[in-house]
Amino acid sequence: IRANYRSGHPQTLRVYPLKRAGKARESFLPHPTYYWLTCPAIIAKIGKLEREGGCIKAKKWMLADTRRVEDYKRNHMEYAASRWSSISFEDRRILDGLPKAIQSRIKWSGIGGSSWWHNCKCLHQNYAHHLVSGNNVLGKWVESNVGSSKLCAS
């Protein structure tokens, strides 16, 4: 659990970035979504925002300011670095023997596995990252459009 409400229930979970792909110990698939929202009320609000074109609006808002673009790139880099640092030494050794595409996806993809850092792939994932980091550019945009993280009905 990476972020909690005052009541103690989780807002955001951190998920190990590798998942087993079968019975072989060395068989991994990348799981680049590192933070997951857990509050049904906030998930629903952000889902409504996405259905109303929120990803496109957020991207346009971000691209309108070079400082926001640079901050968002930094958000992706921090996300990737945090995800990579969570991988155990043993699993890193196993990853070294896997195809470079798998290694690259885990080491370098950004928020939610995004490979193009000027894009908004998912507002939920950006907001989950914002709740943990406190500084995700698009997470702040989401919060200003759906309300504070304290507005969960639970």
Salt bridges, closest charged atoms under 4 A:
GLU50 OE1 - HIS124 ND1 3.45
GLU52 OE2 - LYS48 NZ 2.68
ASP71 OD1 - ARG74 NH2 2.28
GLU90 OE2 - ARG25 NH2 1.61
GLU143 OE1 - HIS130 NE2 3.87
